[in-house]
Amino acid sequence: MKKHLNIVFKILFLLSSANCCSQVGINTVTPLSTLDINGNLSVKVVSLSGNGSGNSGTAVLISDGIYISLIPAVSDDKFQLPNPSTVSGRMYIIRNIQNSITAQLTTPSGLLFPKNSTVGTSQIYMYEGNLRTVTVFSDGSNWTYIN
């Protein structure tokens, strides 16, 4: 009986240690990170059209995709990121694909902080020559953006 318990404990130990330290490799047999990809990575691309209501209207919600193409219908059409507390660690790459129409990027909670800054804002304006493309990261309280 003691021998059987010893074997059971060894098996349980091996199974539990394999789960806590597992690493997944794609196209590699020796992954060096939790997810190690040796090759190309594709992400979901989504296009969002503005609703034509401008600065005073309701924002179009960003809820899907990684690479987001914004298509504002009128100047200052609003596009809203998710609440950063519900998507901690999430990243979006957002591009205003209109050449002459401004898109407004907002957040329902927290602020948008440019990298290396302690001063945030509740919205940023994206247009030709100014933040045409931004990458945003949620820290669980706010969004940090780089361009």
Beta strands, then each sheet from edge to edge (+ up, - down):
strand 1: 24-26
strand 2: 35-37
strand 3: 45-49
strand 4: 60-61
strand 5: 67-71
strand 6: 77-80
strand 7: 91-96
strand 8: 103-106
strand 9: 112-114
strand 10: 123-126
strand 11: 133-138
strand 12: 143-146
sheet 1: 1+ 2+
sheet 2: 3+ 5+ 7+ 11- 12+ 9+
sheet 3: 4+ 6+ 8+ 10-
end
